[in-house]
Amino acid sequence: MMLSTLLALLHRDDAAMELAYFWAAVLLALTPVIIFGTIGVLVVKKMLKEQRGSRNAERGTKGPA
């Protein structure tokens, strides 16, 4: 118990290390959001493109009259 008290007294704040830990946490949190968000956007765009293609095929692609 005495050792932990002495270590706590000797420990000084290291702002640079805290900043590095902060940015590491931000990067860890944002990486899956960006990856899965990008995959979701690409899937939705592909679905909308296929829907638009099937609607055009049903009606026929008529040019300007």
C-alpha positions in Angstrom: 0.0 0.0 0.0 2.9 2.3 0.7 4.4 1.6 -2.7 1.2 2.6 -4.5 1.1 5.8 -2.5 4.7 6.7 -3.4 4.1 5.9 -7.0 1.0 8.1 -7.1 3.0 11.0 -5.6 5.9 10.6 -8.1 3.6 10.3 -11.1 3.4 13.6 -13.0 0.9 14.5 -15.7 2.1 14.0 -19.2 -0.1 16.1 -21.5 1.5 14.8 -24.7 0.8 11.2 -23.8 -2.8 12.1 -22.8 -3.3 13.8 -26.2 -1.9 10.7 -28.0 -4.3 8.4 -26.0 -7.2 10.8 -26.9 -6.5 10.7 -30.6 -5.9 6.9 -30.5 -9.4 6.6 -28.9 -11.0 8.9 -31.5 -9.4 6.9 -34.4 -10.5 3.6 -32.9 -14.1 4.9 -32.6 -14.3 6.4 -36.0 -12.7 3.7 -38.1 -15.6 1.2 -38.0 -18.1 4.0 -38.4 -16.4 5.2 -41.6 -15.9 1.7 -43.0 -19.4 0.4 -42.3 -20.9 3.8 -43.4 -19.1 3.6 -46.7 -20.3 0.1 -47.3 -23.8 1.1 -46.5 -23.8 4.0 -48.8 -22.4 1.9 -51.6 -25.0 -0.8 -51.1 -27.8 1.8 -51.1 -26.5 3.4 -54.3 -26.3 0.0 -56.0 -29.9 -0.8 -54.9 -31.2 2.5 -56.2 -29.3 2.1 -59.5 -30.8 -1.4 -60.0 -34.3 -0.2 -59.2 -34.0 2.6 -61.7 -32.7 0.1 -64.3 -35.6 -2.3 -63.8 -38.1 0.5 -64.0 -36.6 1.7 -67.2 -36.7 -1.8 -68.6 -40.4 -2.2 -67.7 -41.4 1.0 -69.4 -38.9 0.8 -72.2 -36.3 3.3 -72.9 -38.0 5.8 -75.2 -36.0 8.5 -76.6 -37.2 12.1 -77.2 -40.3 12.2 -79.4 
